[in-house]
C-alpha cells in the first residue's frame, strides 16, 4: 500500500504543486501546503474506493486542505529581501515571469474560483470538474467564463 501511495504521489505531484502555488504566496508556504496535502492524502488513502479517478480524489482532498488551512491564522515571518543571484536564460526568465504573474493573479481570486481554475488548467473536462466540485456541467461552464473574465481584468490592471 505504501509503495502504491508513493507511486500515485510521484505520478501526480504536479497537481499538488499547482494547488500549492494557487493558495500560497511564498515558496516556503507552498512547500508547507504541499506537505500538508500529502499528509491528508495519506490519512485518507485507505478510504479511497476507486469510484472516481485518483486525480479527482486528489484534487478534492488537495483543494479542501488548501482552503481549510488558508483560514487558519498564520505566523508572520519576515524573510530577507536579498535575492541570491542566479544565471537563468532570458527565455526561461520570461516564461517564469509570465507564470508568476498568472499565479499572482489567480491568488487574487476567491478560494472557490481558484479551485475551478486549478482544475481547468489541468485540462479536466467540464464533466470531471463537475464531479470534483459537485455542481452541474452547465454551471461549470458559466462559472469558468466568469472567472476567466475576472482574471483578464486582474491581469490588465
C-alpha positions in Angstrom: 0.0 0.0 0.0 2.8 2.4 0.9 4.5 1.8 -2.5 1.2 2.4 -4.4 0.6 5.6 -2.5 4.2 6.8 -3.2 3.8 6.0 -6.9 0.5 7.9 -7.0 2.0 10.9 -5.3 5.0 10.9 -7.6 2.9 10.5 -10.7 0.5 13.3 -9.8 2.8 15.7 -7.8 2.3 18.5 -10.3 -1.3 18.6 -9.4 -0.4 19.1 -5.7 2.2 21.7 -6.7 -0.3 23.6 -8.7 -2.8 23.8 -5.8 0.0 24.9 -3.5 1.1 27.7 -5.9 -2.5 28.9 -6.2 -3.2 29.1 -2.5 0.2 30.3 -1.1 2.5 33.3 -2.0 5.9 32.2 -0.8 7.9 29.2 -1.7 8.1 28.2 1.9 4.4 28.4 2.4 3.9 26.4 -0.9 6.2 23.7 0.4 4.3 23.5 3.7 1.0 23.3 2.0 2.3 20.6 -0.4 3.4 18.5 2.7 0.0 19.1 4.4 -1.8 17.9 1.3 0.3 14.8 1.0 -0.3 14.1 4.7 -4.1 14.5 4.3 -3.9 12.2 1.2 -2.1 9.6 3.2 -4.5 9.8 6.1 -7.5 9.2 3.8 -5.8 6.8 1.3 -7.4 3.7 2.8 -10.8 5.3 2.4 -10.3 5.8 -1.4 -12.6 3.3 -3.0 -11.6 3.9 -6.6 -15.1 5.0 -7.6 -13.6 8.1 -9.2 -10.3 8.7 -10.8 -7.3 9.1 -8.5 -6.8 12.6 -9.7 -10.4 13.6 -8.9 -9.9 12.3 -5.4 -6.5 14.1 -5.0 -8.0 17.4 -6.2 -10.8 17.1 -3.8 -8.5 16.4 -0.8 -5.9 19.0 -2.0 -8.4 21.8 -2.5 -10.2 21.1 0.7 -6.9 21.1 2.6 -5.7 24.3 0.9 -9.0 26.1 1.7 -9.1 24.8 5.3 -5.5 25.7 6.1 -5.9 29.1 4.3 -8.4 30.1 7.1 -6.0 29.2 9.9 -4.1 32.2 11.5 -0.6 32.4 10.1 2.6 33.2 11.9 4.2 36.3 10.5 7.8 35.6 9.3 10.0 38.3 7.7 12.3 36.9 5.1 15.4 38.6 3.8 14.8 40.9 0.8 18.1 39.9 -0.7 17.6 37.5 -3.6 20.6 35.3 -4.5 21.9 35.9 -8.0 21.1 33.1 -10.4 22.1 32.6 -14.0 18.9 31.8 -16.0 18.4 32.2 -19.7 16.3 35.1 -20.8 13.7 32.8 -22.4 13.1 30.9 -19.2 13.1 34.2 -17.2 10.2 35.4 -19.5 8.3 32.1 -19.1 8.9 32.1 -15.4 7.8 35.8 -15.1 4.6 35.1 -17.1 3.8 32.1 -14.9 4.5 34.0 -11.7 2.2 36.8 -13.0 -0.6 34.3 -13.7 -0.3 32.7 -10.3 -0.3 36.1 -8.6 -3.5 36.9 -10.4 -5.0 33.6 -9.5 -4.2 34.2 -5.9 -6.4 37.3 -6.1 -9.4 35.2 -6.9 -11.8 33.8 -4.3 -11.0 30.4 -2.9 -13.7 28.6 -4.9 -12.7 30.4 -8.1 -9.1 29.1 -7.6 -10.4 25.6 -7.3 -12.2 25.9 -10.7 -9.1 27.4 -12.4 -6.8 24.7 -10.9 -9.0 22.0 -12.4 -9.4 23.9 -15.7 -5.6 24.5 -16.1 -5.1 20.8 -15.6 -7.2 20.2 -18.7 -10.1 18.4 -16.8 -13.3 18.3 -18.8 -16.4 20.1 -17.6 -17.8 16.6 -16.6 -14.7 15.9 -14.5 -14.8 19.4 -12.9 -18.4 19.0 -12.0 -17.6 15.7 -10.3 -14.9 17.2 -8.2 -16.8 20.4 -7.3 -20.2 18.8 -7.1 -22.2 21.1 -9.5 -23.7 20.6 -12.9 -21.6 20.7 -16.1 -23.5 23.7 -17.3 -22.8 25.6 -14.1 -19.1 24.8 -14.5 -19.1 26.5 -17.9 -20.9 29.6 -16.6 -18.5 29.8 -13.6 -15.4 29.3 -15.7 -16.4 32.0 -18.2 -17.0 34.5 -15.3 -13.7 33.5 -13.7 -11.7 33.9 -17.0 -13.3 37.4 -17.4 -12.3 38.3 -13.8 -8.7 37.0 -14.5 -8.4 39.1 -17.6 -9.5 42.2 -15.6 -6.9 41.5 -12.9 -4.1 40.9 -15.5 -4.9 44.1 -17.4 -4.6 46.3 -14.3 
